[in-house]
């Protein structure tokens, strides 16, 4: 069984594959201060009962990646391991001025999106600490995209900088016209971000496929995707395990 690990700034997603089937996945908080030994204890608890035969991982947190590398070397040294970093075969051509600036998760999502949609243009909207818009060509090339502050970052900043505002539960209000400060904040956050997503997706689609923007496949992923996609007009597909799928594909290409 393959162990797939995606370490993000806020959450770490862990999955176990049996062949091409995702048997189980978990979402835990990312703590860059965790040592390799602490990580090993966490994974030992999660993976009890699973016979792991290989590992694949990516990370956007350098400190966490360092400890993960140490953990895999000490506790899983007998297993073949693929870490998504320079030198790993992904099958993705990076059409970017400085490829080293691209987060590993964006490359992994590109691999998975191309696998799902085939030879069609695609946009991956990853709702996480930031909201990433990754543009994928029909050939599976990473063309670039857009980065925007995530929902929780924006809400934290608003509560910190406005004396009379506070953090609110991220749920849909009764309607767009807020009848209280809480509802007004919920309306601005949810419908405002949905409008941002739709606006960016339309602009990116027009640039990616000028003759037929509607042909662009839009895939949502990330921990906050379920909160937003029902309010977005342009997002038609939700793949919560997109990054894990990409890790499995990259693992297979390198072994």
C-alpha angles and dihedrals in degrees: 000000000000121000111211120192126188113185112196131177093262107017138024117217118204126188139177120213128199101197106312094336121098103226099183140351136191135194117210132168119269116237113181089197094065113114125224090258092052090050090050091054091050094050093044089058095046096045099047107135096020122108104218117202101171143004136220124183145169132186140188091194112080096199092050091047090054092054092043090053090051092047093051091048093050103036105023101030091129092061127082108251133195119193114188104238138113111316096033117119109239102155089232123125108214110219093190132120092235111018091189088070093062116103113239091234091060091055092047091049090051091055092050095045092052090049091053101044101031118204096356130107113258143185122206115206108198113192106203138109084323125021106242124198108196118189118211125191123221087258092056096255120150103237099178128256142187136299125207134175112273125245097254093046090053093047092049091050092049093051092046097049102038114069097206097042128082141181114284135193111274100238132120114271123227090269143338091274103075115217094194137027090260093052092044090055092046091050093049094047100043102035092034093055091042088055090048091052093048092047094050094043091053092049093046092046091052090051094044098045109015094172095049115012090170089066091069112106113223117204124187123205139153135085096286096045096099089057095056112027097076088061095046120092097196101049111087103160132054120196108174093180097046095123093048089052090052091050091053092051093049091048090054092048092054098046 
